[in-house]
Amino acid sequence: MKILLIYAMLIILGLSMVISVDWLTGTPFSQSFNFLTKIFITTTFQELVVIIIFLVLPVIQVAVKAGKKKKKHSH
């Protein structure tokens, strides 16, 4: 569970850095969030699949570890 918290904190820190740099350069706040939609509009299907896999990978790792712990305790 700590791994998911670390990933969430890294995502929040990354987004806050991008938004703060935009804010410091004078970009309006609404436009600084607009970059996310532009990123996903220009991605191909294959790139989108890779992005989704990397976003889901930490959740899968935590689920596998939890399954192994539960299996170990049941024996």
A tleap script that builds the chain and sets N, CA, C and O, in Angstrom:
source leaprc.protein.ff14SB
mol = sequence {
  NMET LYS ILE LEU LEU ILE TYR ALA MET LEU
  ILE ILE LEU GLY LEU SER MET VAL ILE SER
  VAL ASP TRP LEU THR GLY THR PRO PHE SER
  GLN SER PHE ASN PHE LEU THR LYS ILE PHE
  ILE THR THR THR PHE GLN GLU LEU VAL VAL
  ILE ILE ILE PHE LEU VAL LEU PRO VAL ILE
  GLN VAL ALA VAL LYS ALA GLY LYS LYS LYS
  LYS LYS HIE SER CHIE
}
set mol.1.N position { 0.817 -1.192 0.000 }
set mol.1.CA position { 0.000 0.000 0.000 }
set mol.1.C position { 0.866 1.263 0.000 }
set mol.1.O position { 0.474 2.303 -0.530 }
set mol.2.N position { 2.042 1.150 0.601 }
set mol.2.CA position { 2.946 2.303 0.615 }
set mol.2.C position { 3.399 2.664 -0.801 }
set mol.2.O position { 3.622 3.833 -1.115 }
set mol.3.N position { 3.530 1.647 -1.644 }
set mol.3.CA position { 3.964 1.885 -3.026 }
set mol.3.C position { 2.945 2.746 -3.756 }
set mol.3.O position { 3.317 3.670 -4.479 }
set mol.4.N position { 1.655 2.448 -3.572 }
set mol.4.CA position { 0.614 3.246 -4.219 }
set mol.4.C position { 0.633 4.683 -3.728 }
set mol.4.O position { 0.446 5.616 -4.509 }
set mol.5.N position { 0.861 4.859 -2.432 }
set mol.5.CA position { 0.939 6.209 -1.864 }
set mol.5.C position { 2.121 6.975 -2.452 }
set mol.5.O position { 2.007 8.164 -2.752 }
set mol.6.N position { 3.242 6.304 -2.613 }
set mol.6.CA position { 4.423 6.948 -3.201 }
set mol.6.C position { 4.159 7.343 -4.644 }
set mol.6.O position { 4.516 8.446 -5.059 }
set mol.7.N position { 3.531 6.448 -5.423 }
set mol.7.CA position { 3.202 6.778 -6.814 }
set mol.7.C position { 2.239 7.961 -6.889 }
set mol.7.O position { 2.399 8.845 -7.732 }
set mol.8.N position { 1.244 7.976 -6.011 }
set mol.8.CA position { 0.280 9.083 -6.005 }
set mol.8.C position { 0.979 10.394 -5.657 }
set mol.8.O position { 0.695 11.428 -6.261 }
set mol.9.N position { 1.883 10.354 -4.694 }
set mol.9.CA position { 2.612 11.570 -4.318 }
set mol.9.C position { 3.501 12.046 -5.458 }
set mol.9.O position { 3.612 13.250 -5.692 }
set mol.10.N position { 4.136 11.118 -6.172 }
set mol.10.CA position { 4.970 11.507 -7.311 }
set mol.10.C position { 4.145 12.131 -8.428 }
set mol.10.O position { 4.582 13.088 -9.067 }
set mol.11.N position { 2.956 11.594 -8.663 }
set mol.11.CA position { 2.073 12.170 -9.680 }
set mol.11.C position { 1.654 13.580 -9.276 }
set mol.11.O position { 1.681 14.497 -10.097 }
set mol.12.N position { 1.272 13.752 -8.025 }
set mol.12.CA position { 0.852 15.074 -7.541 }
set mol.12.C position { 2.010 16.069 -7.604 }
set mol.12.O position { 1.822 17.214 -8.014 }
set mol.13.N position { 3.196 15.640 -7.202 }
set mol.13.CA position { 4.361 16.529 -7.254 }
set mol.13.C position { 4.713 16.901 -8.689 }
set mol.13.O position { 5.042 18.054 -8.969 }
set mol.14.N position { 4.646 15.941 -9.591 }
set mol.14.CA position { 4.947 16.219 -10.999 }
set mol.14.C position { 3.965 17.209 -11.599 }
set mol.14.O position { 4.365 18.160 -12.271 }
set mol.15.N position { 2.686 16.988 -11.357 }
set mol.15.CA position { 1.674 17.910 -11.878 }
set mol.15.C position { 1.801 19.297 -11.257 }
set mol.15.O position { 1.649 20.307 -11.944 }
set mol.16.N position { 2.078 19.342 -9.958 }
set mol.16.CA position { 2.216 20.647 -9.313 }
set mol.16.C position { 3.443 21.403 -9.831 }
set mol.16.O position { 3.411 22.629 -9.938 }
set mol.17.N position { 4.528 20.680 -10.154 }
set mol.17.CA position { 5.698 21.350 -10.721 }
set mol.17.C position { 5.396 21.926 -12.093 }
set mol.17.O position { 5.774 23.058 -12.395 }
set mol.18.N position { 4.711 21.146 -12.928 }
set mol.18.CA position { 4.373 21.630 -14.269 }
set mol.18.C position { 3.456 22.841 -14.179 }
set mol.18.O position { 3.657 23.830 -14.883 }
set mol.19.N position { 2.458 22.765 -13.320 }
set mol.19.CA position { 1.505 23.865 -13.188 }
set mol.19.C position { 2.175 25.097 -12.590 }
set mol.19.O position { 1.889 26.219 -13.010 }
set mol.20.N position { 3.064 24.905 -11.613 }
set mol.20.CA position { 3.732 26.058 -11.005 }
set mol.20.C position { 4.689 26.736 -11.987 }
set mol.20.O position { 4.814 27.960 -11.977 }
set mol.21.N position { 5.360 25.960 -12.830 }
set mol.21.CA position { 6.231 26.571 -13.840 }
set mol.21.C position { 5.396 27.363 -14.842 }
set mol.21.O position { 5.776 28.463 -15.243 }
set mol.22.N position { 4.251 26.798 -15.246 }
set mol.22.CA position { 3.348 27.535 -16.131 }
set mol.22.C position { 2.863 28.814 -15.463 }
set mol.22.O position { 2.790 29.868 -16.094 }
set mol.23.N position { 2.537 28.712 -14.196 }
set mol.23.CA position { 2.044 29.868 -13.447 }
set mol.23.C position { 3.120 30.954 -13.339 }
set mol.23.O position { 2.828 32.144 -13.456 }
set mol.24.N position { 4.363 30.528 -13.117 }
set mol.24.CA position { 5.455 31.498 -13.002 }
set mol.24.C position { 5.759 32.189 -14.333 }
set mol.24.O position { 6.213 33.333 -14.350 }
set mol.25.N position { 5.511 31.505 -15.435 }
set mol.25.CA position { 5.763 32.122 -16.738 }
set mol.25.C position { 4.596 32.978 -17.214 }
set mol.25.O position { 4.678 33.607 -18.269 }
set mol.26.N position { 3.524 33.008 -16.454 }
set mol.26.CA position { 2.401 33.865 -16.787 }
set mol.26.C position { 1.286 33.183 -17.548 }
set mol.26.O position { 0.375 33.851 -18.037 }
set mol.27.N position { 1.336 31.878 -17.657 }
set mol.27.CA position { 0.272 31.140 -18.338 }
set mol.27.C position { -0.959 31.097 -17.441 }
set mol.27.O position { -0.843 30.813 -16.249 }
set mol.28.N position { -2.135 31.376 -17.997 }
set mol.28.CA position { -3.353 31.299 -17.172 }
set mol.28.C position { -3.558 29.903 -16.590 }
set mol.28.O position { -3.150 28.903 -17.180 }
set mol.29.N position { -4.194 29.854 -15.430 }
set mol.29.CA position { -4.387 28.599 -14.706 }
set mol.29.C position { -5.195 27.601 -15.528 }
set mol.29.O position { -4.900 26.406 -15.506 }
set mol.30.N position { -6.201 28.067 -16.247 }
set mol.30.CA position { -7.031 27.154 -17.046 }
set mol.30.C position { -6.233 26.541 -18.187 }
set mol.30.O position { -6.470 25.390 -18.555 }
set mol.31.N position { -5.295 27.285 -18.748 }
set mol.31.CA position { -4.477 26.764 -19.842 }
set mol.31.C position { -3.434 25.767 -19.357 }
set mol.31.O position { -3.012 24.894 -20.116 }
set mol.32.N position { -3.018 25.887 -18.110 }
set mol.32.CA position { -2.007 24.962 -17.608 }
set mol.32.C position { -2.566 23.546 -17.463 }
set mol.32.O position { -1.813 22.579 -17.572 }
set mol.33.N position { -3.862 23.407 -17.222 }
set mol.33.CA position { -4.482 22.086 -17.193 }
set mol.33.C position { -4.798 21.584 -18.596 }
set mol.33.O position { -4.989 20.385 -18.799 }
set mol.34.N position { -4.853 22.478 -19.547 }
set mol.34.CA position { -5.191 22.135 -20.921 }
set mol.34.C position { -4.131 21.238 -21.569 }
set mol.34.O position { -4.426 20.545 -22.543 }
set mol.35.N position { -2.903 21.241 -21.042 }
set mol.35.CA position { -1.841 20.425 -21.635 }
set mol.35.C position { -2.158 18.939 -21.532 }
set mol.35.O position { -1.723 18.164 -22.384 }
set mol.36.N position { -2.904 18.520 -20.514 }
set mol.36.CA position { -3.244 17.103 -20.380 }
set mol.36.C position { -4.116 16.624 -21.533 }
set mol.36.O position { -3.897 15.540 -22.073 }
set mol.37.N position { -5.091 17.421 -21.906 }
set mol.37.CA position { -5.958 17.009 -23.013 }
set mol.37.C position { -5.188 17.006 -24.323 }
set mol.37.O position { -5.417 16.147 -25.174 }
set mol.38.N position { -4.284 17.951 -24.496 }
set mol.38.CA position { -3.484 17.986 -25.719 }
set mol.38.C position { -2.582 16.766 -25.829 }
set mol.38.O position { -2.361 16.254 -26.927 }
set mol.39.N position { -2.064 16.300 -24.714 }
set mol.39.CA position { -1.196 15.128 -24.717 }
set mol.39.C position { -1.967 13.902 -25.189 }
set mol.39.O position { -1.485 13.153 -26.038 }
set mol.40.N position { -3.157 13.695 -24.646 }
set mol.40.CA position { -3.913 12.490 -24.980 }
set mol.40.C position { -4.577 12.571 -26.342 }
set mol.40.O position { -4.902 11.534 -26.919 }
set mol.41.N position { -4.788 13.753 -26.871 }
set mol.41.CA position { -5.363 13.886 -28.206 }
set mol.41.C position { -4.355 13.443 -29.268 }
set mol.41.O position { -4.734 12.851 -30.278 }
set mol.42.N position { -3.084 13.728 -29.039 }
set mol.42.CA position { -2.069 13.443 -30.049 }
set mol.42.C position { -1.443 12.058 -29.931 }
set mol.42.O position { -0.621 11.688 -30.769 }
set mol.43.N position { -1.812 11.278 -28.906 }
set mol.43.CA position { -1.213 9.954 -28.753 }
set mol.43.C position { -1.905 8.933 -29.654 }
set mol.43.O position { -3.105 9.018 -29.913 }
set mol.44.N position { -1.125 7.982 -30.115 }
set mol.44.CA position { -1.691 6.891 -30.900 }
set mol.44.C position { -2.242 5.834 -29.949 }
set mol.44.O position { -2.028 5.906 -28.739 }
set mol.45.N position { -2.946 4.866 -30.497 }
set mol.45.CA position { -3.537 3.804 -29.677 }
set mol.45.C position { -2.456 3.007 -28.943 }
set mol.45.O position { -2.627 2.668 -27.772 }
set mol.46.N position { -1.358 2.709 -29.614 }
set mol.46.CA position { -0.279 1.933 -28.999 }
set mol.46.C position { 0.344 2.696 -27.832 }
set mol.46.O position { 0.639 2.108 -26.791 }
set mol.47.N position { 0.542 3.986 -27.999 }
set mol.47.CA position { 1.100 4.789 -26.915 }
set mol.47.C position { 0.144 4.852 -25.735 }
set mol.47.O position { 0.569 4.817 -24.580 }
set mol.48.N position { -1.139 4.945 -26.027 }
set mol.48.CA position { -2.141 4.981 -24.974 }
set mol.48.C position { -2.163 3.677 -24.181 }
set mol.48.O position { -2.336 3.694 -22.963 }
set mol.49.N position { -1.990 2.556 -24.864 }
set mol.49.CA position { -1.935 1.261 -24.189 }
set mol.49.C position { -0.734 1.205 -23.250 }
set mol.49.O position { -0.852 0.727 -22.122 }
set mol.50.N position { 0.411 1.685 -23.704 }
set mol.50.CA position { 1.617 1.683 -22.869 }
set mol.50.C position { 1.426 2.593 -21.652 }
set mol.50.O position { 1.825 2.233 -20.544 }
set mol.51.N position { 0.822 3.761 -21.849 }
set mol.51.CA position { 0.563 4.679 -20.738 }
set mol.51.C position { -0.346 4.022 -19.709 }
set mol.51.O position { -0.083 4.103 -18.509 }
set mol.52.N position { -1.406 3.376 -20.164 }
set mol.52.CA position { -2.340 2.719 -19.248 }
set mol.52.C position { -1.656 1.584 -18.500 }
set mol.52.O position { -1.890 1.400 -17.305 }
set mol.53.N position { -0.817 0.827 -19.188 }
set mol.53.CA position { -0.095 -0.273 -18.525 }
set mol.53.C position { 0.796 0.279 -17.415 }
set mol.53.O position { 0.816 -0.265 -16.311 }
set mol.54.N position { 1.527 1.345 -17.695 }
set mol.54.CA position { 2.414 1.908 -16.678 }
set mol.54.C position { 1.637 2.548 -15.530 }
set mol.54.O position { 2.139 2.601 -14.407 }
set mol.55.N position { 0.433 3.031 -15.787 }
set mol.55.CA position { -0.384 3.579 -14.705 }
set mol.55.C position { -0.979 2.484 -13.827 }
set mol.55.O position { -1.159 2.682 -12.626 }
set mol.56.N position { -1.284 1.330 -14.418 }
set mol.56.CA position { -1.916 0.234 -13.681 }
set mol.56.C position { -0.876 -0.685 -13.036 }
set mol.56.O position { -1.210 -1.428 -12.113 }
set mol.57.N position { 0.340 -0.652 -13.489 }
set mol.57.CA position { 1.386 -1.551 -13.000 }
set mol.57.C position { 1.588 -1.501 -11.481 }
set mol.57.O position { 1.703 -2.562 -10.868 }
set mol.58.N position { 1.636 -0.331 -10.845 }
set mol.58.CA position { 1.793 -0.329 -9.382 }
set mol.58.C position { 0.632 -1.021 -8.663 }
set mol.58.O position { 0.843 -1.695 -7.655 }
set mol.59.N position { -0.579 -0.860 -9.170 }
set mol.59.CA position { -1.738 -1.506 -8.550 }
set mol.59.C position { -1.626 -3.021 -8.688 }
set mol.59.O position { -1.954 -3.759 -7.759 }
set mol.60.N position { -1.164 -3.478 -9.843 }
set mol.60.CA position { -0.993 -4.914 -10.056 }
set mol.60.C position { 0.076 -5.470 -9.123 }
set mol.60.O position { -0.089 -6.553 -8.561 }
set mol.61.N position { 1.166 -4.737 -8.958 }
set mol.61.CA position { 2.243 -5.194 -8.073 }
set mol.61.C position { 1.753 -5.321 -6.630 }
set mol.61.O position { 2.078 -6.294 -5.949 }
set mol.62.N position { 0.983 -4.354 -6.168 }
set mol.62.CA position { 0.461 -4.412 -4.801 }
set mol.62.C position { -0.511 -5.573 -4.659 }
set mol.62.O position { -0.497 -6.262 -3.639 }
set mol.63.N position { -1.351 -5.804 -5.653 }
set mol.63.CA position { -2.310 -6.908 -5.593 }
set mol.63.C position { -1.595 -8.256 -5.574 }
set mol.63.O position { -2.001 -9.159 -4.843 }
set mol.64.N position { -0.541 -8.399 -6.363 }
set mol.64.CA position { 0.211 -9.660 -6.388 }
set mol.64.C position { 0.884 -9.900 -5.044 }
set mol.64.O position { 0.855 -11.018 -4.530 }
set mol.65.N position { 1.485 -8.872 -4.473 }
set mol.65.CA position { 2.126 -9.038 -3.160 }
set mol.65.C position { 1.105 -9.377 -2.090 }
set mol.65.O position { 1.373 -10.215 -1.229 }
set mol.66.N position { -0.056 -8.745 -2.127 }
set mol.66.CA position { -1.100 -9.051 -1.150 }
set mol.66.C position { -1.590 -10.482 -1.320 }
set mol.66.O position { -1.860 -11.167 -0.334 }
set mol.67.N position { -1.705 -10.938 -2.563 }
set mol.67.CA position { -2.111 -12.319 -2.814 }
set mol.67.C position { -1.091 -13.317 -2.308 }
set mol.67.O position { -1.454 -14.361 -1.767 }
set mol.68.N position { 0.180 -13.003 -2.480 }
set mol.68.CA position { 1.234 -13.896 -1.986 }
set mol.68.C position { 1.231 -13.957 -0.459 }
set mol.68.O position { 1.415 -15.026 0.122 }
set mol.69.N position { 1.019 -12.801 0.192 }
set mol.69.CA position { 0.979 -12.796 1.656 }
set mol.69.C position { -0.205 -13.600 2.168 }
set mol.69.O position { -0.075 -14.361 3.127 }
set mol.70.N position { -1.363 -13.432 1.530 }
set mol.70.CA position { -2.559 -14.153 1.959 }
set mol.70.C position { -2.380 -15.654 1.753 }
set mol.70.O position { -2.801 -16.456 2.586 }
set mol.71.N position { -1.750 -16.029 0.635 }
set mol.71.CA position { -1.513 -17.430 0.336 }
set mol.71.C position { -0.529 -18.025 1.349 }
set mol.71.O position { -0.686 -19.170 1.774 }
set mol.72.N position { 0.482 -17.245 1.731 }
set mol.72.CA position { 1.489 -17.722 2.677 }
set mol.72.C position { 0.866 -17.917 4.059 }
set mol.72.O position { 1.209 -18.868 4.761 }
set mol.73.N position { -0.053 -17.017 4.459 }
set mol.73.CA position { -0.688 -17.120 5.771 }
set mol.73.C position { -1.697 -18.257 5.832 }
set mol.73.O position { -1.935 -18.803 6.909 }
set mol.74.N position { -2.289 -18.624 4.717 }
set mol.74.CA position { -3.300 -19.687 4.715 }
set mol.74.C position { -2.665 -21.073 4.818 }
set mol.74.O position { -3.333 -22.019 5.236 }
set mol.75.N position { -1.406 -21.215 4.451 }
set mol.75.CA position { -0.738 -22.528 4.519 }
set mol.75.C position { -0.171 -22.782 5.856 }
set mol.75.O position { 0.423 -23.836 6.085 }
savepdb mol mol.pdb
quit
